[in-house]
Amino acid sequence: MSDRKIPDELVALDAELSGRRFPIVRQIDPGPTAMGVSVAILVLIVGLILPWTGSIHGWQVLAGLEPQLGVLPRLFTFTSLGFGLVVSALALATRWWALAWLAAVGCGISVVTGVWAIWSRQVSITAGGTSAGIGLVVALLAVIALAVCWVRIAGRR
C-alpha cells in the first residue's frame, strides 16, 4: 500500500456532498406530470373567471361580494386557490416532497369542498336559487386533476 495523502480538495468535496445527502432525498422530480399540474392550475384560474352561479363569477365569490351565496362556495374558493394554486406552484418551484404531499392532501380536501359547493347550489334550486355554473364545475375538475397529479408525484418518491 502506498502512503499517499488524500488531497484537501477531495476531502472538502466529500464533506460538501455528505452534507447534501439529506436535502437531495427530500426533493421530488415531477417529470412529465408537471405539465399536467401547470395546465390544471391554468384551468383553475379560468374557472375563477367564469360564472359560478347565475351571473356571479368565481372571483366575486372569493372577494366576498356575494354573501347570500353561502359558506360552501366561498370555502371552495379558498381551498382551491390555497392548495390548488399557491401550494401547487410552490411545490413545483421548490420541488420539496413535503409541499408535494401538502398539495396532494389539500387538493383532496378541496375536491370534497367543491362537491359540497356544487351540492349546495343544487339544493338551492329547490328554494328558488340558481344552480352551479360552468365555472364552478371547471374549477372542480381542475382541482380533481391537481389532486390526481400530486398523488402520483408525491407517491412516486
N, C-alpha and C positions, 0 to 999 in steps of 0.2 A: 504494500500500500504506500501511496505517496503522502507526504505530509504537506500537502498544498493547502493554503488558506483560502477560504471562500471569500470572493471579492465583496467589498462593502455594498456595492450596487445590488448584488443578488440578495444580500441579507435585508436591505431596505425594501426591495421588491417583494420578498417573501412576507415581511411584516405588513406591507400595504395590502397585499392580497389576502392575508389571513384576517385582517380587519374588515374586508369587504365581503366575506362569505355570507354573513348573516343578512345584510341588506339585499344582496342579489337574490337570495332564496325567497324573500318576501315579495318579489315583483312578479307580475303576470306578463304573458305575451298574448294579447288578444287575437293576433293573427288576422285572418280574413273576416272574422266576426266583428272586428272593429268597424268595418264598413256598414254592417247591419245596424250597429249601435248608432253610428252617425246618421244614417238615413232615418232611423226611428226617432232620434232627437229632432231632426228637421220636421218630420211628420207631426210630432207633438207640438212644435211651435206653430205649425199651420193649423192644427186643431184648436189652438187658442184664438186664432183669428176668425175662425168660422163660428156660426151661431150655435150655441149650446142648447137653447130652448127658446122657441119663439124668435124674437128679434134680439135676444140677449147673447152677446158674444162671450167667449171664454175669458178674455182679458177683463171684461166688465165684472165677471164673477170673481176673478182674482182681486180686483181692486175694491170689491165690496160695494159696487154701485147699485146692486140689485139685492137688497137684504131679504125681500119676500121669497126669494128662491129657496131658502132653507140652508141647512148646515152641510148636508152631504155633498152637493156640487162644489161648494167652497172648499171643503176638506179635500176633495179630489184634486182641485187645482193646486192646493198647497203640497200635497204628497206627490203628485205627478211632476210638478216643476222642481220640487226639492230633491226628490230622488231621481226622477227621470231625466232632468236637465242638469242640475248643479252637480249632484254626486256622480252621475254618469260621465259628465265632462271632466270632472276632477280625476275620476278613476282612469279614464283614457289618457289624460295628460300625465299623471304621475305613475301609472301602472302599478299602483300599490294593491296588494292582494286584499287587504282589509277593506279598502274602498270598493273593490270589485264585489266583495260579499255584501257590503252595506248597500250597494246599488241593487244587487240581486234581491235581497230581502226587502228593501224599501220599495222596489218596483212591484214586488209581490203584494205588499201591503196596499200599494196604490191601485193594483188591479182590483182588489176587494172593495176599496172605497169607490172606484169607478163603477163597478157593477151596482153598488148601493146607490150611487148618484143616478144612474140610469133607471134603476128600480123606483127611486123616489119620484122621478119625473113621470114614470108610467102610472104610478099610484095617483099622482096629482091630476091626471086626466079625468079620473072619476069625480074629482072635486071641482072640475071646470078649469083646471090649469092646462099648461102646454106640455107636449111630450118632449122627449130628448131629441135634440137637434143633431145634425150631421157632425158638428164639431166635437160634441161630447163623445160620440161613437168613434170618431177618428182618433181622438186623444186616448180613449181606452184601448183601441187596437195598437196604437204606438207603444203604450205602456206594457201591454202584453208582450209585444215583440222585444222590448227592452228587457223585461224580466227573463224571457227565454234566453236571450243573448248573454245576459250577465250570469245566469246559472251555468250556461255552457262554458263561459270564460273562466269563472271562478272555480268551477268543478274540475276543469282540466288540470289544474295545478295539483 
